[in-house]
Amino acid sequence: MEKQTAAHILQTLALGIDPHSGTAFPADSPYQHPDTVRALFQALQALNAAPPPGPNRSPTPVNAGKPWAEDEDKTLVERFDAGQSLAELAQEHGRSRAAIQARLVRLGKIEPTADLPRFRSALPHAAQRA
């Protein structure tokens, strides 16, 4: 669920309205109780608040967690073969350095290192490319 959708549902509930039907909840509904309304508004506020900065926390790359497209793989390999560094590739693709490294391993361009997380390691190499 998108954050914006969740925020809309919380706000609608906090206002005493059923987010699916658009009708007001009856006066005896738990959603009309003052503590429930306060809790919903507090949850909405927390959802909309930026995450607290951590001591070693860097911003999440824009493409973190998104699937890799075939054309992105092609560009990644071309730029890697042309000599771009992992940091430059990470910046260009909006992904973390570890994600770039993991993708290059998956594409057979580099060998895995000891510090690289091993996700889906039970799958054969060819099945991981899909």
Phi, psi and omega per residue, in radians:
M1 nan 2.378 3.109
E2 -1.213 2.573 3.142
K3 -1.030 -0.698 -3.122
Q4 -1.131 -0.683 3.110
T5 -1.153 -0.777 3.117
A6 -1.072 -0.721 3.136
A7 -1.117 -0.698 3.125
H8 -1.107 -0.756 3.127
I9 -1.104 -0.799 3.126
L10 -1.062 -0.770 -3.122
Q11 -1.130 -0.740 3.129
T12 -1.087 -0.779 3.095
L13 -1.073 -0.753 -3.131
A14 -1.102 -0.487 3.104
L15 -1.467 0.013 3.094
G16 1.438 0.423 -3.104
I17 -2.090 2.403 3.076
D18 -1.215 2.072 -3.066
P19 -1.181 -0.286 -3.106
H20 -1.642 -0.688 -3.109
S21 -1.732 -0.392 -3.113
G22 1.415 0.125 3.140
T23 -1.672 2.662 3.128
A24 -1.280 2.500 3.062
F25 -1.264 2.612 3.086
P26 -1.137 2.770 -3.076
A27 -1.003 -0.534 -3.112
D28 -1.564 0.136 3.137
S29 -1.253 2.529 3.077
P30 -1.029 -0.456 3.122
Y31 -1.269 -0.203 3.115
Q32 -1.687 -0.146 -3.137
H33 -1.198 2.343 -3.085
P34 -0.953 -0.688 3.130
D35 -1.144 -0.662 3.115
T36 -1.151 -0.773 3.135
V37 -1.071 -0.768 3.111
R38 -1.083 -0.757 -3.129
A39 -1.111 -0.707 3.124
L40 -1.135 -0.753 3.107
F41 -1.142 -0.639 3.106
Q42 -1.170 -0.695 3.094
A43 -1.120 -0.707 3.103
L44 -1.091 -0.758 3.125
Q45 -1.095 -0.740 3.129
A46 -1.159 -0.661 3.125
L47 -1.125 -0.667 -3.111
N48 -1.455 -0.232 -3.133
A49 -1.303 2.543 3.068
A50 -1.218 2.571 3.116
P51 -1.113 2.493 -3.135
P52 -1.125 2.436 3.135
P53 -1.204 2.339 3.098
G54 -1.688 2.928 -3.095
P55 -1.083 -0.666 -3.109
N56 -2.123 0.473 -3.052
R57 -1.556 2.197 3.058
S58 -1.885 2.747 -3.121
P59 -1.093 2.571 3.120
T60 -1.266 2.279 3.113
P61 -1.048 2.613 -3.039
V62 -1.095 -0.513 -3.119
N63 -1.792 0.205 -3.126
A64 -1.016 2.258 3.090
G65 1.445 -0.143 3.138
K66 -1.413 2.608 3.107
P67 -1.179 2.698 3.126
W68 -1.525 2.314 3.073
A69 -1.569 2.726 -3.123
E70 -1.051 -0.707 3.134
D71 -1.198 -0.530 3.089
E72 -1.212 -0.681 3.065
D73 -1.050 -0.773 -3.129
K74 -1.063 -0.815 3.124
T75 -1.094 -0.743 3.131
L76 -1.009 -0.857 -3.120
V77 -1.123 -0.749 3.129
E78 -1.048 -0.817 -3.098
R79 -1.204 -0.655 3.103
F80 -1.115 -0.805 3.127
D81 -1.116 -0.466 3.121
A82 -1.404 -0.109 3.048
G83 1.811 0.152 3.098
Q84 -1.172 2.542 -3.137
S85 -1.349 2.854 3.095
L86 -1.057 -0.669 3.126
A87 -1.123 -0.735 3.115
E88 -1.145 -0.731 3.116
L89 -1.116 -0.705 3.121
A90 -1.074 -0.787 3.126
Q91 -1.076 -0.821 -3.090
E92 -1.104 -0.681 -3.070
H93 -1.619 -0.065 -3.135
G94 1.141 0.669 -3.127
R95 -2.329 2.912 3.127
S96 -1.331 2.809 3.101
R97 -1.052 -0.694 3.125
A98 -1.122 -0.638 3.121
A99 -1.162 -0.704 3.110
I100 -1.111 -0.803 -3.137
Q101 -1.072 -0.780 3.141
A102 -1.106 -0.684 -3.141
R103 -1.185 -0.698 3.108
L104 -1.128 -0.594 3.050
V105 -1.139 -0.827 -3.115
R106 -1.060 -0.614 -3.138
L107 -1.467 0.005 3.085
G108 1.356 0.316 -3.112
K109 -1.542 -0.460 3.103
I110 -2.431 2.843 3.084
E111 -1.553 2.545 3.102
P112 -1.130 2.586 3.085
T113 -1.894 2.921 -3.100
A114 -1.121 -0.519 -3.074
D115 -1.541 -0.048 -3.128
L116 -1.416 2.218 3.099
P117 -1.025 2.529 -3.098
R118 -1.909 1.497 3.095
F119 -1.623 2.502 3.095
R120 0.963 0.593 -3.065
S121 -1.222 -0.253 -3.131
A122 -1.353 -0.281 -3.135
L123 -1.415 2.518 3.038
P124 -1.108 2.678 -3.069
H125 -0.952 -0.747 -3.116
A126 -1.136 -0.641 3.134
A127 -1.220 -0.465 3.142
Q128 -1.235 -0.411 -3.111
R129 -1.253 -0.373 -3.094
A130 -1.231 nan nan
